[in-house]
Structures are given as structure tokens and as C-alpha cells.
Amino acid sequence: MLERPRIINVERKPRKCPVCGNSVVDIIYGTGDMTESEFLMAYRREGILGGDNIPRRPPIWACSCGCKRFRKVNPDGTDAKVKVKMLKDIKPKRLTIINWTTHWASEAMKEGRWEIVHHYQVEITTDKGETDTLKITAVDGSDAEDQAKELVSDGRIGLKGRKCKSLEVFDDIK
């Protein structure tokens, strides 16, 4: 059986991997010893970590499972001029891309008590001066506030601060 090379030359970013069908994501260079889960928590985006060494002919995309990497080439097969993605140039996505659900809201949904479940936006400011907004599904505003405090203190949302300096809870009107 003829095996395909690990790096495949392409003219543009594939939508999915031709081998396994998974999504294709950017390769991020300059990541040092960071793990992919640390990257996901800190930047809230998918990516494959390429480490600190940038190859002479770098692949710039990879299958999300890591089975194949993709190098951009010109239509004539020569290497295309590319700019690799560096960790120092990446900004974290907003926390609002994640919808957190409290324990009480989960229990209410399991019991079919949808009328007491609400969507909230919680604007937080941490002790390190960071500000962001969380989307939280909860049974009431204090439940959403407690969830936000827990997420911050546990460090599960990728912020440096561990204490909430201020919290404001709003109904999430869609």
C-alpha cells in the first residue's frame, strides 16, 4: 500500500483533511513548551502547536487530529511566500464564544423545568484589571454570579486574575 507523505502541498487551505475528514487549523509557531490544552484555554481557539523551530519550508496548516500537515505552494508547484502564525501575534478570542451552564440550570433542564432557566451575560473585572464578558445559563442572577466567581478563581477561563473585583449580571437578550 502506498502511503501519502505527512506534509501535503496545497494551493489554498483545505476545508477538511482529505485523509480523515477532520477540520484543518493553523499551525502556531513560537509556542515553547505550551500544551495544546493550555493554548486552547488561554486563546480560546483551535490550533496545532509547531514549537519554536520554524522549518525552512514550513507547513502552515494541519489536520485538527494531527495526521497531516499542509504546505502552501504556487500553481506551478514552487513554494508560495507565506507568513507563519506566531504565538506572540495571536490575540485571545472573547470569552463570549463559550456558553457556561451552572449546575442548577443543568438539573432544571434534566427535569424539564425550562421556565426557570435563563441566559445571562456577566461582565467581570479581575484583581489584575482584566475585563471580559461571560455567557452563563443559570436559574437566576446570583447563580450566574456564583458561576462566574468560580470560573475566575479556578483559572478555567484563561485570565491571570483569580478574584473578581466587580461583577455585573445582565439578561442575555437574543
C-alpha positions as CSV (number, residue, x, y, z in Angstrom):
1,M,0.0,0.0,0.0
2,L,1.4,3.4,-1.0
3,E,1.4,5.8,2.0
4,R,0.9,9.5,1.4
5,P,3.5,11.9,2.8
6,R,2.9,13.6,6.2
7,I,3.1,17.0,4.6
8,I,0.9,17.7,1.6
9,N,1.4,20.6,-0.8
10,V,-1.8,22.6,-1.5
11,E,-2.6,25.9,-3.3
12,R,-5.1,27.0,-0.6
13,K,-6.2,26.0,2.9
14,P,-8.3,22.8,2.7
15,R,-11.7,22.9,4.5
16,K,-11.2,19.4,5.8
17,C,-8.5,16.8,5.8
18,P,-8.6,14.5,2.7
19,V,-7.5,11.6,4.8
20,C,-9.6,11.6,8.0
21,G,-12.2,14.4,7.2
22,N,-11.4,16.5,10.3
23,S,-11.2,20.3,10.2
24,V,-7.9,22.0,9.2
25,V,-6.5,24.5,11.6
26,D,-3.5,26.9,11.7
27,I,-0.1,25.8,12.9
28,I,1.1,28.2,15.6
29,Y,4.9,28.6,15.9
30,G,6.8,30.2,18.8
31,T,4.9,28.2,21.5
32,G,7.8,26.8,23.5
33,D,6.6,24.1,25.9
34,M,3.0,25.2,25.9
35,T,0.5,22.3,25.5
36,E,-2.5,22.4,23.2
37,S,-4.9,22.4,26.1
38,E,-3.1,25.4,27.6
39,F,-3.3,27.1,24.2
40,L,-7.0,26.4,24.0
41,M,-7.6,27.8,27.5
42,A,-5.5,30.9,27.0
43,Y,-6.5,31.8,23.5
44,R,-9.9,30.1,23.1
45,R,-9.2,28.9,19.6
46,E,-8.1,25.7,17.8
47,G,-4.6,25.3,16.6
48,I,-1.7,22.8,16.3
49,L,1.4,23.9,18.1
50,G,4.5,24.0,16.0
51,G,7.1,24.7,18.7
52,D,9.9,27.2,18.5
53,N,11.7,25.8,15.4
54,I,10.3,27.1,12.1
55,P,11.3,24.8,9.2
56,R,12.8,26.3,6.1
57,R,9.7,25.2,4.1
58,P,7.1,25.4,6.9
59,P,3.7,23.8,6.7
60,I,1.1,26.4,7.8
61,W,-2.0,24.3,8.3
62,A,-2.6,20.9,9.9
63,C,-5.5,18.5,10.3
64,S,-7.0,19.0,13.8
65,C,-6.1,15.4,14.7
66,G,-2.5,16.0,13.6
67,C,-2.4,13.3,10.9
68,K,-1.4,15.6,8.0
69,R,0.2,19.0,7.6
70,F,-0.3,21.3,4.6
71,R,2.3,23.5,2.9
72,K,1.2,26.3,0.6
73,V,2.6,26.2,-2.9
74,N,2.0,28.2,-6.1
75,P,0.1,26.7,-9.1
76,D,3.4,25.6,-10.7
77,G,4.4,23.7,-7.5
78,T,7.0,26.1,-6.3
79,D,6.9,27.2,-2.6
80,A,4.5,30.2,-2.0
81,K,5.6,33.1,0.1
82,V,3.8,32.6,3.4
83,K,3.8,34.3,6.8
84,V,3.7,31.8,9.6
85,K,1.4,32.4,12.6
86,M,3.4,33.3,15.7
87,L,2.0,32.9,19.2
88,K,3.1,36.5,20.1
89,D,0.8,37.8,17.3
90,I,-2.3,36.0,18.3
91,K,-5.0,37.7,20.4
92,P,-7.4,35.6,22.5
93,K,-10.9,35.3,21.3
94,R,-13.6,36.8,23.6
95,L,-14.9,34.6,26.4
96,T,-18.4,35.1,25.0
97,I,-17.8,32.3,22.4
98,I,-18.3,29.9,25.3
99,N,-21.7,29.4,27.0
100,W,-21.2,28.1,30.5
101,T,-24.1,26.3,32.3
102,T,-24.5,26.2,36.1
103,H,-25.2,23.0,38.0
104,W,-28.7,24.2,39.0
105,A,-29.5,25.1,35.4
106,S,-28.4,21.7,34.2
107,E,-30.5,20.0,36.8
108,A,-33.6,22.1,35.9
109,M,-33.1,21.2,32.2
110,K,-32.9,17.5,33.0
111,E,-36.1,17.8,34.9
112,G,-37.8,19.6,32.0
113,R,-38.2,22.8,34.1
114,W,-37.2,25.1,31.2
115,E,-39.2,28.1,32.5
116,I,-36.7,28.7,35.3
117,V,-33.6,28.6,33.0
118,H,-32.3,31.9,31.8
119,H,-29.3,33.2,29.8
120,Y,-27.1,35.9,31.3
121,Q,-24.1,37.9,30.4
122,V,-21.7,38.6,33.3
123,E,-19.3,41.4,32.9
124,I,-16.3,40.7,35.1
125,T,-13.2,42.7,36.2
126,T,-10.5,40.8,37.9
127,D,-8.0,41.8,40.5
128,K,-5.4,42.1,37.7
129,G,-7.6,44.7,35.9
130,E,-8.7,42.3,33.1
131,T,-12.3,42.8,31.9
132,D,-14.3,40.3,29.8
133,T,-17.9,39.1,29.5
134,L,-19.1,35.5,30.2
135,K,-22.2,33.9,28.8
136,I,-23.8,31.9,31.5
137,T,-27.0,29.8,31.5
138,A,-28.4,29.8,35.1
139,V,-31.6,29.7,37.1
140,D,-31.1,33.3,38.4
141,G,-28.7,36.2,38.5
142,S,-27.0,35.1,41.7
143,D,-26.5,31.6,40.3
144,A,-24.8,33.2,37.3
145,E,-22.7,35.4,39.5
146,D,-21.5,32.4,41.6
147,Q,-20.6,30.5,38.5
148,A,-18.5,33.5,37.2
149,K,-16.7,33.8,40.5
150,E,-15.9,30.1,40.5
151,L,-14.6,30.2,36.9
152,V,-12.3,33.1,37.7
153,S,-11.0,31.7,41.0
154,D,-10.3,28.2,39.4
155,G,-8.5,29.8,36.5
156,R,-10.6,27.9,34.0
157,I,-11.2,30.8,31.7
158,G,-7.6,31.7,30.8
159,L,-7.4,35.0,32.8
160,K,-4.5,35.9,35.0
161,G,-6.6,37.3,37.8
162,R,-8.1,34.9,40.4
163,K,-10.5,37.3,42.2
164,C,-13.5,39.2,40.8
165,K,-13.1,42.9,41.6
166,S,-16.5,43.7,40.1
167,L,-19.4,41.7,38.5
168,E,-22.4,42.9,36.6
169,V,-25.1,40.5,35.6
170,F,-27.4,41.3,32.6
171,D,-30.1,39.3,30.9
172,D,-28.8,38.0,27.6
173,I,-31.4,39.2,25.1
174,K,-31.1,37.3,21.8
